Amino acid sequence: MGPRTHEELMACAKADLAGIVEADAFILVVDSADLVYKGAWAELGIALASVKPVYVLGLDLHLDSQVFFHHPLVHSFEDFPG
């Protein structure tokens, strides 16, 4: 996918925010140490500000050093709970 226009990016941002606010929970899958996940952190913040439970699934990327991963609404799993 090539570069997007300001209008396309704005529409994506509005749709992403609305989707998080309307959701019952936010699930963050961290499955690659090579990705930056910078948009995911904003989405996680929106979910917490919307008082949604957050489930983080994936690699141990030293996320325990991030303050918001200690919020009571955040639940972390290294693998799918079974």
QUIVEN-V607060 format. One record per residue. PSI is psi in whole degrees, -180 to 180 (* if undefined). NEAR is the number of other C-alpha atoms within 8 Angstrom. Layout:
BEGIN
PSI_NEAR + PSI_NEAR
END
This chain:
BEGIN
130_2 + -172_3 + 145_4 + 156_6 + 164_6 + -43_6 + -40_6 + -43_8 + -39_9 + -43_8 + -41_8 + -45_8 + -44_8 + -41_8 + -41_8 + -46_8 + -47_10 + -40_8 + -40_8 + -44_12 + -36_9 + -16_6 + 159_8 + -26_6 + 165_10 + 128_12 + 124_8 + 117_10 + 117_7 + 94_9 + 9_7 + 128_6 + -11_8 + -13_4 + 152_5 + -34_5 + 26_6 + -38_6 + -30_6 + -33_8 + -37_8 + -43_8 + -40_10 + -42_11 + -40_8 + -43_11 + -45_15 + -42_11 + -25_7 + 6_7 + 47_7 + 143_12 + 143_12 + 131_14 + 119_12 + 125_12 + 127_14 + -154_10 + 150_9 + 98_6 + 33_5 + 34_6 + -19_7 + -14_7 + -8_6 + 126_8 + -39_7 + -14_6 + -6_11 + 3_8 + 143_7 + -18_5 + -8_9 + 129_12 + 125_10 + 143_8 + 136_10 + -23_8 + 171_6 + 130_6 + 139_4 + *_2
END
